Amino acid sequence: MYKNKKAEVPIIKFIIILLILSVMLIWYIFILFQANNLSIEQKNLKIQEVQKMIFDKKCFSNEYGIINSKQVTQENLNKCMQEIENVFFQIKIKGKELFYGPEEEFERRTKLCNIKTKSQKCANLRFPVTYIDETGKSQDTLFSLDIISTN
């Protein structure tokens, strides 16, 4: 029985070391998982930021929920969004299409939206707005915003 006690000490040390390493490995995996979630949250915030910039900064109108066709230009879009990085998006309203970022890059990244990837997050948003055309006539329509947020 005493012979086995000497043999038990290395086994107990081995088990303790194994438990400590297992806890450290689980903790490391947990930290990596949380970092991945933060990255997804940052992409969600980018999408919300673009939406806020378009409507709150009054890129296309002076009133919330009203889009003036004379202000729906690529120049206005670029001026409003100059602070935004790592985002590509497309706006569609009443036959007009505007892109933020190179159109080819947006199209390339759009193909990746159907594939689950950690490098980008895609969102297709639709908003009811009042659209004022060139003649001053207003009508209700949908404002389409397709966004791709990257790292």
N, C-alpha and C positions, 0 to 999 in steps of 0.2 A: 504494500500500500504506500509506503514512503517513497519507493522508486517512482511511482506514478506522479507524486506531487511535483517532483522536479520536471517531469515531462509536461505537466499541466500548466506550469508558469509560462513557457513560450507559447502555448496554445492560447492562453488567456490574453497575453500581450498581442498576439496576432489578431484575435477577435476584436480587441479594443481598437487597434489600429485600423482594422477593416471597417468598423462602425464609424470611426472618425472620418475616414476617407469617404464613406457612403454619405454621411451627412454633408460633407463639403461638396460632393458632386451634386447632390440634390439641391443644395443652396445655389450653386453655380447655374444649374439649369433653371431654377426659379428666377434668378436675376436676368438671364438671357430672355426668358419668356416675358418678363416685365418690360425689358428694353424694346422688344418687338411690339408690344402693345402701345408703348409711348410713340413709336414711329407711326403706327396707324392713327393714333390720336392727333399727331402733328399734321398728318395728311387731311384728316377730317377738319381740323382748324383752318387749313389752307382753303379748303372748299368753302367753308363758311365765310372766310375773309374775302374771297372773290365775290361771293354773293352780296356781302355787306358793301364792298367797294362799289359795285355796280349800282346798287339802289340808294345807299346812303350818301355817296359822293356825288350823286346826281349826274352820272355820266351822260345820260340820254334825255334828261328832263330836269325841270326845277321842282317837280312834285313827285312824291313817292307813289309808285303804281301807275304813273302816266309816262308813256314813251313818245317822244316827239320824233317823227320820221326824219326831220332835218338834222337832228343831232345824232342819228344812228350812223356814224361814220367810223372808219378804221382809225382815223386821226384822233377822234374823241376817245375811243377805246384805249388806244396806246397811251394817251395822256393820262387817263384815269388810272391805268394799271401799271404805271412805270415802277411802282414800289414792290410789286409782286414778283417773286422768283419761284422757280421750280413748279410752274403751273402752265398747262396748255389748255385752252378752251375755245369753244365755238359757240357763237350766239346766232340764233335764227329767229327772225321775226318778220312776218309778212313778206316773204320772198327774199329778204336780205340775209346774207351770211357774213359774219365777221369772225376772224380768227385772232387769238392772242397767242403768239409764238408762231413759228413757221408752220404753214399749213401741212407740208409734207410730214413733218415730225408729229403733228397732231394725228394725221391719218395713220401713220405707222404705229403710234402708241394706242390708237383706238382698236386696232386689231388685237392688241394684248389685253384689252379689257375683259374679254371672255375667258382668258386664262388666268387662273389664280396666281398672282405674283405679289411679292412683298415690296417690289420696287416702285409700284404706283397704285393709286386708288382712283377709281372712275366713279363719276356721278352724272346722272341725267336728271336735270331739274326742269320743271315746267311751272311758270307763274302766270296767273291771269293778270293782264294789264289792260289799260286803256291806251289805244294807239291813235295818235293824231297824225293823219297823213298830210301831204304837201298842201292840200286845199284847206286844211283846218278842220276837216270832218273827223270826228272821233268814233271809234268802234272798239268793242272788247275783243281781245284776242289772246293767244298764248305766247309767252316769251320763253323760248327754249334755250337752256344753258347746259352744254355738255362739257364737263370739267375732267381733266386728268391731272392729278397731283402727284409729283415725283419726289424722290429723296432730295 
